[in-house]
Amino acid sequence: MPKQASMLLALIWPILVFVLHDHVGSWPLLVVGAALLAWRMPQARYLAIMVAIVLLALGGLGHAELGMRAYPVAVNAIMLTIFLSSLWRGIPVVERLARLREPDLPPAGVRYTRRVTWAWCGFFVFNGAIAGWTALYADLAIWSLYNGVISYGLIALMFVGEWLLRHRLRRSLS
């Protein structure tokens, strides 16, 4: 599957689940979701495969729908692990991204990117917790609405808010 197609599939996964669930059931969607999770996370391939196995195990224990619904929780947990571990070893994720545009990032920029990485960690905890709540307690329509629409709006708000803050800080420093 081409990279763009798998990215699109991952983005619209909650909506596809909502549309297809009544037609194909939880198990096939759980299997496809677990495979997508394991394949789409090359930054943490081993972790993603292990989490996909846990989702499949939930299905094997008679909780296929919960395993299927836990996909967004798994994505948030993996992203949290990637961002959090980057704070302790190597260069934080946000700093790596910043250095693509500004290779000679000043010390203030390094501190800022570290704080932004922490902010994303907080976001993944918050978003993953709500995704977990919807997986456990909400009906499929609410689960799909939050995980397929609202959470993406919150991600966009994080990006826009950080962009505005960064530009405001840069103006105040110059």
Summary of the structure (lengths in Angstrom):
residues: 174
radius of gyration: 17.8
end to end distance: 46.7
largest distance: 59.7
contacts: 512
relative contact order: 0.10
helix: 89%
strand: 0%
